[in-house]
């Protein structure tokens, strides 16, 4: 009898990653309509976390309006018409995240994934020159096997032998054609940053103070172009430039919350 119960319990156990996502539980910044069905596309495992990314099908169908339905979105990606960071992606649920460059050669459109001032995903149209690079935040720095210095970025890139000046929370500029670091910006006072999490998500301001808390969360204090001050956790700060100059073009509101 015990063996039979064990077998029935074994059959109920989950195997592998979950494959479904209900529409009401989908991230709000996807801006899906509530009555559009029971289910939502669940992002595949990839370089960005589920709640920090948007699947290509939602991008093509719901936001950019290139497709009217699921079948059309599948046809677009299957015919190798969508590039993310210069690489063809044929998975309709591939997760695109912050700072990714989305290219559609058939139409000549290139977009960078950013946040608007209210923290929602925004697909900012950029030119061909700006599409050759992206910014990445350093999330981890460690000494790898055989004493190889290594850093890991927010989009899951592992880079060996970086510049010794590059530390955690700094931002690096990556050339997507050569896949090398061409520049880096320190996360210090005077840097221009965008907030990528928390209540101030999407806001852009100049970092003027960092408050360290042992055993707690380090806090960053920023000031936007209108002089409004706000604070967030240091882990939510993504440096995008120095002073008032940004390395990437910003949308119309430039991260200023009205």
N, C-alpha and C positions, 0 to 999 in steps of 0.2 A: 504493500500500500504506500509506504514511504517513497519507494522508487518511482511509482506512478505519479505521485505528487511532484517529485523533483523533475520528472520529464515534462509535465505540463507547465511547470514554472519556467523551465529552460526554453520552451517554445515561445513564451511571452516576452522573453528578454529582447531588448533592442540590439540590432546588429549593425554597426557602422554609423555614419553620420545621419542625422535626420534629413528627410527629403521633402518635407512639407512645411508650409508657413501659412497660417491663416491671415486673411487680409486685415482684420482688426488688430493683429499683433505686429504688422509690418511697421517699420520706422515711419514716423509722421512726416519726416522731411522728404519721403518719396512722393507725398501728396497724392495718394491713391484715393479714389472715391469710395465711400463706405459701402455703397450698394452695388458695386461693380462685380459682385460674386463672392463666394466663400473664401477662395484661395488667392494667394499672391505668389509671384515667383520667388523662390528661395535662392539667394546667391550661392554659387558654388564655392568650394574652398579655394582661397586664393590669397593675393597679397594684402587684402584689407579685411577687417572684421565685418561680420554681417551687418551690424547696426551702424557701421561707419562707411558703408559702401552703397552702391546702387547697381542692380543687375542691368546688363545691356538691353534686355527686352523692355524694361521700364523706361530706360533712357530713349530708345528708338520709338517706342509706341506711345507712351504717355507724355513725355516731355518734349522731344524734338519733332514728334508727329511725322516721322519718316514712314511708319507702318500703321495700318489701321487695326490689325489684329495679330495674334500670336503667330499664325502661319506666315504672314508677310515679314515679321521680324526674324523668324527662323530662316526664311529665304535670304534675307539681307546678310546675315552673319555667315550662313552656309556658303554663299558665293564669295566669301573673303573680301567683303566690302568695308569691314570695320577694323581699324587698327587702334590699339591702345599702347601708348608709349612706343610707337613705331613697329609693333609686332601684331600680326594678324591674329584676331581672336574669333573662333568659330563657335564658341559656347555662348548661347543666348543668355545664360545666367552668370556669365563671368562678372566678378565684382569690380566695378570702376570706383575709385576713391579720390580723395582730396589730392589735387595737383596733377592728376593723370591727364594726359593729352589724348583726346579722342579725335581720330582722323577718319574722314570718309572721302577717299579719293574720287569716287564717282561723281560727287557733287562739288568737290573742292573745298568742303567745309572742314574747319579744324576748331575744336573747342578745348578749353581747359576747365576741369572740374573744380569749382570754388564754392564758397558759401556766400549767400547774400547776407545783409545786415541782420536778418531775423533767424539765421542759422539753417536755412534751407539750401539744398543743393542748387547750384546755379551753373549753367553751362555757358561759359564766357567765350565768345568768338575771338580767335587770335589769328595773327598773320602767319605766313610760312616761316619767317625768321624765328619767331618766338616758339614755334612748334618743335624746334630742334633741341630744346632743353626743358628740364623740369626741376623743381626744388624738392628736396627731401630732408626731413628732420631726422637727426641722429637719436635713436632711441636707446641704443646700447653700445658700449665700448668695452672690449675685453681682449685678453691675450689668448690667442687660439693655439692649436696644436703646433708644436715645435716653435713656440714663442713668436707666432705670427700675429702682429697687431691687427685687430679686426673691428669693424663697426657694422651695426645693423640699423637700417633706416625704417621710417614709418611704413614704407611700401614693401617691406620684407626683402630688401636688397642687402646682401652680405658683401662687404667690400674689404679686401685685404690690403695691408700696407697703406693706410690713408696718411694724410699729412698729420704729423704729431700734434699740431695745434688744434685739430678738430676734436671737440669734446661732446659729451652728451648734451642734448638740447640745442646744439648748434645746427645750422642749416647748410646743406651743400647744394651746389648747382651742378647737375649731371647733364653731360652732353649725350643725348639719346642716340646719336649716330655712331659715336665712338665708345659710348658706355664708360666714360671716364669723368672724374671730378675736375671741373675747370675753375671753381671758385667756392669759397665758404664764407659764411657770415656768423660772427660770434653772437651768442645770446647774452648780451650785456646791456647796460643802460645806454639809451640812444638808438637802439635798434627798432626798426619798424616791424610790427608783428600782427598776425591775424589769430584770433581765438578760435580753436577748433573743437571746443567742448564746453559744457556748462551753460549757465544762464546767459553769458555774454557771447555765445557762439556766433561767429560771423563778423564780429566787430574788429576794426583795424585801429591800431593806435601805436604811439611811441612808448616803448618800455622805459620807465624812469626809475623803478625801484624793485628789487627782489628781496623778499623777507624769508629768511631760512628758519625752519622750525624742526629741531631735533626730535625725531620720533613722530613727526606729523607731516603735513603737506606744505611744501614751499609755496609761497604766494607771490604772484607777480602783479605789479601795479602799472596800468597803462593810461595814456591820455590821447584822445582822438583829436582830429583836426579842429573840432568845435570847442576844444578845451574841456570836454566832459571826461571825468576820471572814472575808471572802473577797475576791478581787480578780479583775478581768477587764479586757479592753481597753475603753477609753473608748467606742469605737464600738459596743460591745454594751450600753451603759447607756441605758435609756429612763426619763427622769424622769416620775413619775406624781403627785408632790405635794411638799409641804413638811413637814419634820419627821416626825411620825408620822401626819399626815393625808393621805389619798390623795384625788385628785380623782374617782377611779372606785372603785366597790365592788370588793372583792377576794374571791376564793373562800375556802372554809373555812380552809385552812391558811395563807392570807395570805402565800404565798411563802416560808414557813419550811421548810427541808429538815430532816427528822427524822433 
